[in-house]
Amino acid sequence: GTTAVIVPHINVLWYLLVSAERSWAHANEIQKQQQGRRRQQVLKKLKRAKEWADLLLEKAKTSTDETTIKECQAYSAWMAANYYLEKMDYATASKEYARAMTLCYELSQGGDDSKDKKEDEDDQLTARRLERQDLFVTRADTVLRPLFRYCQYEVKQAGQPTMEEPRLGSDGAAKPTSEDGEDQDAIVFRDHELVLDNKELRVFLLKLQSLEQELKDQQNDTTNNTTSNSETQFLTALSILDDALELVQSLEKGLAQVSTGGPAVQAKLQEYALWKGYLQYCKTQKVMEHTEKLLSSQQQQEDGTMGPAEKVHVYDALLKHAKSLLALPRPGQEGVAAGAEEDDEFALQVQASILRLRALKTYNMGWFYYSQL
């Protein structure tokens, strides 16, 4: 067999790419002249572009890495599809467009899409990965997909079997929550799935989950006095949530500084904002639950020192915490129309909590004035 020759210089590949682009551009220029008798010239130029792209792929296989080879495969499939489209071989053109779309979706995930790599990457790597995702997903959805659908329409009109349209896999977006619950991959907040793709944040949430389980076990054990332990665990939980909030703020700030701000980057920044909202919600809820437990324990004590006036102040503080939850970020907050809160289950639950606390505050205020008579 023949021995593959390694390309001596990168400019050889650039020459092949430019040659393919030039032939393709010349074909487009001839098409714009709208002269039917020149269709053979268009086919000739597109065929030449396809041959240059095939040669580029052949040379890339012996001289470049796997990612570059896959890029060349997508480019070669696109050039072949353009040629077969002009040739009116719609079935073959559909297959080539589908192959190019599939490769673009794979390329949008980068060369190594393992979870550990994504969790360990820094801000610059995250920005580059998201910008790469923007580039290839936009190419597949705005350039290749319309051409694929046109070819499929012609195939269907000819009475031939159509093929399934390629779609971006679940790895390209939020991953589903694991069924066993032990390795949590996502959290739902305000009907939006937050992907847990940062190792440090995962550790914080696992610590919090472990702490909550420990507290639940202690509450079920009625033989021990857990008052002091619960107080310590409450402060530890707040510390964990503060550390998690600081981490997310750092990730958000770092990504905003190094990125040019494509659609995928903007989506990631919005996700960070929702993560901050979720963590702030957890922190506020824990403060409110802890405070209400203290009130409940005071009421159970016959010599409780907290009177109605003091309880009014406590419920007033709880009301402020509850109202602050309404200001937490929500998905697509910039485009939210007036009155949209009516369909927001989270907001309705918070408003119900506000009404409950307001009623308790009013009750204790009335009881205080009654006791002064």
DRENLUM-239645 format. One record per residue (C-alpha): residue in one letter; x, y, z; residue number from 0. Coordinates in Angstrom, 2 decimals. Example, Ala and Ser with C-alpha at 12.3 -4.5 7.8 and 13.67 -1.06 7.14 Angstrom:
BEGIN
resn  east  north  up  resi
A  12.30  -4.50  7.80  0
S  13.67  -1.06  7.14  1
***
This chain:
BEGIN
resn  east  north  up  resi
G  0.00  0.00  0.00  0
T  0.95  3.65  -0.30  1
T  2.53  5.48  2.61  2
A  0.75  8.57  3.90  3
V  2.81  11.74  3.45  4
I  2.82  14.16  6.37  5
V  2.15  17.78  5.40  6
P  5.43  19.70  5.82  7
H  3.83  23.04  6.74  8
I  0.46  24.33  7.94  9
N  0.31  26.69  4.95  10
V  -0.31  23.67  2.73  11
L  -3.63  23.12  4.54  12
W  -4.44  26.83  4.37  13
Y  -3.81  26.75  0.61  14
L  -6.23  23.86  0.15  15
L  -8.87  25.62  2.28  16
V  -8.52  28.90  0.40  17
S  -8.71  27.06  -2.93  18
A  -11.96  25.36  -1.89  19
E  -13.40  28.68  -0.68  20
R  -12.39  30.43  -3.89  21
S  -14.08  27.82  -6.10  22
W  -17.23  27.92  -3.96  23
A  -17.31  31.74  -3.99  24
H  -16.85  31.77  -7.79  25
A  -19.81  29.39  -8.13  26
N  -21.95  31.72  -6.03  27
E  -20.90  34.69  -8.16  28
I  -21.93  32.89  -11.34  29
Q  -25.28  31.94  -9.77  30
K  -26.03  35.57  -8.92  31
Q  -25.76  36.46  -12.59  32
Q  -28.95  34.36  -13.07  33
Q  -28.00  32.93  -16.42  34
G  -29.35  29.41  -16.80  35
R  -26.90  28.51  -19.54  36
R  -24.09  28.91  -17.02  37
R  -25.39  26.15  -14.71  38
Q  -22.71  23.77  -15.98  39
Q  -20.06  26.29  -14.96  40
V  -21.60  26.44  -11.47  41
L  -21.53  22.65  -11.21  42
K  -17.94  22.62  -12.39  43
K  -16.87  25.14  -9.75  44
L  -18.79  23.38  -6.96  45
K  -17.29  20.05  -7.97  46
R  -13.85  21.65  -7.86  47
A  -14.61  23.04  -4.38  48
K  -15.68  19.56  -3.27  49
E  -12.43  18.07  -4.61  50
W  -10.34  20.69  -2.80  51
A  -12.25  20.00  0.44  52
D  -11.74  16.24  0.04  53
L  -8.03  16.79  -0.50  54
L  -7.91  19.03  2.56  55
L  -9.49  16.25  4.64  56
E  -7.06  13.68  3.24  57
K  -4.03  15.78  4.19  58
A  -5.49  16.70  7.58  59
K  -5.84  13.01  8.53  60
T  -2.06  12.57  8.38  61
S  -0.99  15.86  9.92  62
T  -3.49  17.27  12.46  63
D  -5.27  16.41  15.68  64
E  -8.68  14.75  15.99  65
T  -10.58  18.02  16.41  66
T  -9.12  19.53  13.24  67
I  -9.86  16.33  11.33  68
K  -13.48  16.49  12.47  69
E  -13.67  20.13  11.38  70
C  -12.36  19.15  7.95  71
Q  -14.88  16.30  7.79  72
A  -17.72  18.75  8.46  73
Y  -16.34  21.16  5.85  74
S  -15.97  18.39  3.27  75
A  -19.55  17.20  3.92  76
W  -20.84  20.76  3.49  77
M  -19.03  21.24  0.17  78
A  -20.25  17.86  -1.08  79
A  -23.83  18.73  -0.06  80
N  -23.64  22.03  -1.95  81
Y  -22.53  20.21  -5.07  82
Y  -25.25  17.55  -4.88  83
L  -27.87  20.22  -4.17  84
E  -27.01  22.08  -7.36  85
K  -26.96  18.72  -9.17  86
M  -30.53  18.15  -7.83  87
D  -29.49  14.91  -6.13  88
Y  -31.52  15.87  -3.07  89
A  -31.25  12.51  -1.27  90
T  -27.44  12.57  -1.30  91
A  -27.39  16.28  -0.45  92
S  -29.64  15.57  2.58  93
K  -27.24  12.91  3.86  94
E  -24.25  15.22  3.49  95
Y  -25.99  18.17  5.17  96
A  -27.09  15.86  8.00  97
R  -23.52  14.59  8.42  98
A  -22.19  18.16  8.51  99
M  -24.81  19.17  11.12  100
T  -24.01  16.16  13.30  101
L  -20.28  16.93  13.18  102
C  -20.95  20.59  14.04  103
Y  -22.94  19.54  17.10  104
E  -20.10  17.22  18.15  105
L  -17.55  20.00  17.61  106
S  -19.63  22.38  19.73  107
Q  -18.78  20.18  22.71  108
G  -15.02  20.57  22.23  109
G  -12.35  17.94  21.97  110
D  -12.85  16.53  25.48  111
D  -16.38  16.75  26.84  112
S  -15.77  14.79  30.02  113
K  -17.45  16.13  33.15  114
D  -14.19  16.37  35.12  115
K  -12.54  18.53  32.45  116
K  -15.48  20.94  32.40  117
E  -15.55  21.15  36.19  118
D  -11.83  21.93  36.44  119
E  -11.59  24.53  33.65  120
D  -10.87  28.18  34.46  121
D  -12.76  31.27  33.28  122
Q  -10.86  31.62  30.01  123
L  -11.37  27.97  29.09  124
T  -15.06  28.27  29.94  125
A  -15.40  31.34  27.73  126
R  -13.58  29.65  24.83  127
R  -15.73  26.53  25.17  128
L  -18.96  28.55  25.13  129
E  -17.80  30.68  22.18  130
R  -16.91  27.49  20.32  131
Q  -20.37  26.15  21.07  132
D  -21.87  29.39  19.71  133
L  -19.88  29.09  16.49  134
F  -20.77  25.51  15.57  135
V  -24.35  25.42  16.85  136
T  -25.13  28.66  15.00  137
R  -23.56  27.22  11.85  138
A  -25.66  24.06  12.10  139
D  -28.93  25.79  12.93  140
T  -28.82  28.86  10.67  141
V  -26.85  27.63  7.62  142
L  -27.13  23.86  7.35  143
R  -30.60  23.16  8.76  144
P  -32.59  25.29  6.23  145
L  -30.72  23.63  3.34  146
F  -31.33  20.18  4.84  147
R  -35.05  20.89  5.18  148
Y  -35.26  22.14  1.60  149
C  -33.63  18.94  0.35  150
Q  -35.97  16.85  2.49  151
Y  -38.96  18.69  1.02  152
E  -37.79  17.87  -2.51  153
V  -37.16  14.25  -1.52  154
K  -40.68  13.99  -0.10  155
Q  -42.18  15.59  -3.21  156
A  -40.42  12.95  -5.30  157
G  -42.03  10.20  -3.23  158
Q  -38.73  9.05  -1.72  159
P  -38.22  8.19  1.97  160
T  -37.04  11.08  4.15  161
M  -34.50  10.91  6.98  162
E  -34.51  12.09  10.59  163
E  -33.33  15.65  11.18  164
P  -30.19  15.87  13.37  165
R  -30.66  17.57  16.72  166
L  -28.32  18.84  19.40  167
G  -27.96  16.06  21.99  168
S  -28.65  16.43  25.70  169
D  -24.90  16.79  26.34  170
G  -25.01  20.17  24.63  171
A  -27.34  21.68  27.22  172
A  -28.60  20.94  30.74  173
K  -28.16  17.31  31.68  174
P  -31.05  15.49  33.36  175
T  -31.02  15.00  37.06  176
S  -29.66  11.58  38.05  177
E  -32.26  9.11  39.18  178
D  -30.39  7.75  42.18  179
G  -30.07  11.19  43.79  180
E  -26.54  10.42  44.99  181
D  -24.72  12.29  42.23  182
Q  -26.86  15.33  41.64  183
D  -26.26  16.85  38.20  184
A  -28.91  19.58  38.21  185
I  -31.23  21.52  40.50  186
V  -34.58  23.02  39.52  187
F  -35.16  26.60  40.66  188
R  -38.16  28.63  39.51  189
D  -38.98  26.00  36.86  190
H  -35.47  26.29  35.41  191
E  -32.87  23.52  35.50  192
L  -29.51  24.66  36.85  193
V  -26.66  22.45  35.66  194
L  -24.22  21.45  38.39  195
D  -21.02  21.43  36.31  196
N  -18.56  22.94  38.79  197
K  -16.70  20.61  41.13  198
E  -16.31  23.11  43.99  199
L  -19.99  24.03  43.91  200
R  -20.89  20.35  43.87  201
V  -18.78  19.81  47.00  202
F  -20.50  22.70  48.81  203
L  -23.97  21.35  48.01  204
L  -23.00  17.82  49.03  205
K  -21.73  19.19  52.36  206
L  -25.02  21.02  52.83  207
Q  -27.00  17.90  51.95  208
S  -24.96  15.82  54.39  209
L  -25.47  18.41  57.13  210
E  -29.24  18.44  56.60  211
Q  -29.38  14.66  56.74  212
E  -27.37  14.66  59.96  213
L  -29.74  17.19  61.52  214
K  -32.76  15.14  60.44  215
D  -31.29  12.01  62.04  216
Q  -30.68  13.90  65.29  217
Q  -34.25  15.21  65.34  218
N  -35.55  11.66  64.99  219
D  -33.42  10.60  67.96  220
T  -35.52  11.80  70.91  221
T  -33.04  10.53  73.53  222
N  -30.53  13.34  72.93  223
N  -30.81  17.06  73.53  224
T  -29.96  18.50  70.13  225
T  -30.50  22.21  70.83  226
S  -26.81  23.13  70.93  227
N  -25.99  20.83  68.00  228
S  -28.75  22.31  65.82  229
E  -27.48  25.81  66.54  230
T  -23.97  24.82  65.46  231
Q  -25.27  23.09  62.34  232
F  -27.38  26.14  61.46  233
L  -24.32  28.40  61.56  234
T  -22.30  25.83  59.58  235
A  -25.01  25.69  56.90  236
L  -24.99  29.48  56.56  237
S  -21.21  29.41  56.24  238
I  -21.40  26.78  53.47  239
L  -24.02  28.81  51.58  240
D  -21.93  31.99  51.92  241
D  -18.90  30.16  50.48  242
A  -21.01  28.80  47.61  243
L  -22.37  32.28  46.87  244
E  -18.87  33.73  46.83  245
L  -17.76  30.99  44.42  246
V  -20.62  31.63  41.97  247
Q  -20.03  35.38  42.09  248
S  -16.36  34.76  41.29  249
L  -17.26  32.48  38.35  250
E  -19.75  35.03  37.01  251
K  -17.29  37.91  37.28  252
G  -14.47  35.92  35.69  253
L  -16.58  34.81  32.72  254
A  -17.93  38.33  32.13  255
Q  -14.38  39.76  32.04  256
V  -12.79  37.30  29.59  257
S  -15.67  36.72  27.19  258
T  -16.93  38.66  24.17  259
G  -20.49  37.70  25.11  260
G  -22.04  35.30  22.59  261
P  -25.46  33.68  23.12  262
A  -24.04  30.65  24.96  263
V  -21.97  32.92  27.21  264
Q  -25.01  35.07  27.98  265
A  -26.99  31.92  28.82  266
K  -24.21  30.83  31.20  267
L  -24.15  34.25  32.87  268
Q  -27.92  34.06  33.35  269
E  -27.47  30.60  34.86  270
Y  -24.92  32.00  37.32  271
A  -27.43  34.72  38.27  272
L  -30.04  32.02  38.91  273
W  -27.53  30.04  40.96  274
K  -27.01  33.13  43.13  275
G  -30.77  33.42  43.50  276
Y  -31.10  29.76  44.45  277
L  -28.34  29.94  47.06  278
Q  -29.75  33.18  48.50  279
Y  -33.17  31.50  48.64  280
C  -31.71  28.54  50.57  281
K  -29.95  30.88  52.99  282
T  -33.05  33.01  53.59  283
Q  -35.24  29.94  54.07  284
K  -32.85  28.51  56.65  285
V  -32.81  31.79  58.58  286
M  -36.60  31.95  58.57  287
E  -37.04  28.30  59.58  288
H  -34.50  28.67  62.38  289
T  -36.17  31.83  63.70  290
E  -39.63  30.25  63.66  291
K  -38.28  27.21  65.51  292
L  -36.95  29.51  68.21  293
L  -40.38  31.15  68.46  294
S  -42.05  27.75  68.71  295
S  -39.68  26.60  71.47  296
Q  -40.39  29.82  73.41  297
Q  -44.12  29.21  73.21  298
Q  -43.69  25.68  74.55  299
Q  -41.88  26.96  77.64  300
E  -44.16  28.04  80.45  301
D  -41.68  30.69  81.61  302
G  -41.03  31.96  78.13  303
T  -39.53  35.44  78.29  304
M  -40.70  36.53  74.82  305
G  -43.91  38.51  75.00  306
P  -46.25  39.69  72.22  307
A  -44.26  42.89  71.64  308
E  -41.03  40.98  71.06  309
K  -42.84  38.54  68.77  310
V  -44.13  41.43  66.67  311
H  -40.54  42.54  66.05  312
V  -39.50  38.99  65.17  313
Y  -42.36  38.51  62.70  314
D  -41.57  41.91  61.20  315
A  -38.01  40.71  60.55  316
L  -39.37  37.47  59.04  317
L  -41.63  39.51  56.78  318
K  -38.64  41.43  55.44  319
H  -36.85  38.15  54.70  320
A  -39.92  36.77  52.90  321
K  -40.38  39.92  50.81  322
S  -36.72  39.80  49.77  323
L  -37.43  36.44  48.06  324
L  -39.67  38.20  45.52  325
A  -36.62  40.15  44.28  326
L  -34.63  37.00  43.44  327
P  -33.77  36.56  39.73  328
R  -35.99  34.47  37.50  329
P  -35.43  32.96  34.02  330
G  -35.79  35.56  31.25  331
Q  -36.27  38.31  33.81  332
E  -35.52  41.13  31.35  333
G  -38.44  40.16  29.15  334
V  -40.98  39.51  31.89  335
A  -44.28  41.25  31.23  336
A  -46.35  42.96  33.88  337
G  -48.58  40.54  35.73  338
A  -46.40  37.55  34.83  339
E  -46.11  36.76  38.56  340
E  -49.60  35.30  38.36  341
D  -48.13  32.32  36.49  342
D  -45.02  32.08  38.68  343
E  -45.55  29.30  41.22  344
F  -42.48  30.38  43.21  345
A  -43.80  33.94  43.57  346
L  -47.24  32.68  44.60  347
Q  -45.72  30.50  47.34  348
V  -43.67  33.44  48.62  349
Q  -46.76  35.67  48.65  350
A  -48.66  33.02  50.60  351
S  -45.82  32.94  53.15  352
I  -45.93  36.75  53.38  353
L  -49.68  36.66  54.10  354
R  -49.16  34.02  56.81  355
L  -46.41  36.01  58.52  356
R  -48.41  39.22  58.25  357
A  -51.36  37.51  59.93  358
L  -49.14  36.25  62.77  359
K  -47.62  39.70  63.21  360
T  -51.10  41.27  63.32  361
Y  -52.32  38.67  65.83  362
N  -49.44  39.35  68.23  363
M  -49.83  43.09  67.78  364
G  -53.52  42.81  68.71  365
W  -52.70  40.57  71.64  366
F  -50.12  43.12  72.86  367
Y  -52.66  46.00  72.77  368
Y  -55.27  43.81  74.48  369
S  -52.84  43.00  77.29  370
Q  -52.32  46.72  77.91  371
L  -55.98  47.25  78.77  372
***
